Amino acid sequence: TRTDFEALVLRLSPQERRFYLRVARGPARTTELRQVCSIGNVSQVRASLNEKLEQAGDPRRVLCRVLPHRNVYGESGQLGEWYLVGGGGGEQRAA
């Protein structure tokens, strides 16, 4: 696919590649990225991916929106929702 090719051209690490391929499909929450993409520190992977996009002259960036959240114990907290922006028509935005 095009996103697979872009991941190869950008020389992404395995974690960056999984992260990029997932957010290219649409917004994803931190919990999903940790489980499905096997990423421990989502913020760090996002920072390194954004750096590689910038170095390649790609205008896209991954951003994070913070959402209110209740954990399994009923405690209030915050949960990140990550999404890809920029690049024209294929842009993904948080809903």
C-alpha positions in Angstrom: 0.0 0.0 0.0 1.0 3.6 -0.2 1.4 4.0 3.5 3.6 0.9 3.6 5.8 2.4 0.9 6.0 5.7 2.8 7.0 3.9 6.0 9.8 2.2 4.1 11.0 5.5 2.4 11.0 7.4 5.7 13.1 4.6 7.3 10.9 4.2 10.2 11.7 1.9 13.2 9.3 -1.0 13.7 7.4 0.9 16.4 7.3 4.1 14.3 6.0 2.1 11.3 3.2 0.4 13.3 2.3 3.8 14.8 2.3 5.5 11.5 0.3 2.8 9.7 -2.3 2.9 12.5 -2.8 6.7 12.7 -2.9 6.9 8.9 -6.2 5.0 9.1 -7.7 7.5 11.6 -7.5 8.6 15.2 -6.3 6.1 17.8 -6.3 6.2 21.6 -3.2 5.6 23.7 -4.5 2.3 25.1 -5.0 0.9 21.6 -1.6 2.0 20.4 0.1 0.5 23.4 -1.7 -2.9 22.9 -2.1 -3.2 19.2 1.2 -1.6 18.2 3.2 -2.8 21.2 4.4 0.7 22.0 5.3 1.6 25.6 6.0 5.3 25.3 3.6 6.7 22.6 4.8 10.3 23.1 8.4 9.3 22.3 7.4 7.4 19.2 5.3 10.3 18.0 8.2 12.7 18.5 10.6 10.6 16.6 8.1 10.0 13.8 7.3 13.7 13.5 11.0 14.5 13.3 11.5 12.0 10.4 8.5 13.5 8.6 9.9 17.0 9.0 13.4 15.9 7.8 11.8 14.3 4.7 10.0 17.6 4.0 6.6 16.0 4.7 4.1 18.5 6.0 2.1 15.9 8.0 2.4 15.6 11.8 0.9 13.4 14.5 -0.9 15.4 17.2 -2.6 14.4 20.4 -5.9 15.5 21.8 -6.5 14.8 25.5 -9.8 13.3 26.4 -11.5 12.9 29.8 -11.5 9.2 30.8 -12.7 7.0 33.7 -10.6 3.9 34.4 -11.8 0.5 35.4 -11.9 1.7 39.1 -14.1 4.6 38.2 -11.4 7.2 38.7 -11.1 10.2 36.5 -8.1 10.7 34.3 -7.0 11.7 30.8 -6.5 9.6 27.7 -4.7 10.7 24.6 -6.2 10.4 21.1 -3.5 10.5 18.4 -4.2 11.6 14.8 -2.4 12.6 11.6 -2.8 16.1 10.2 -1.6 17.9 7.1 -0.9 16.8 3.6 -4.1 17.8 1.9 -7.0 15.5 1.1 -5.8 12.5 3.1 -5.9 14.4 6.3 -7.2 12.7 9.4 -8.7 14.7 12.2 -10.0 13.8 15.7 -13.7 13.4 15.8 
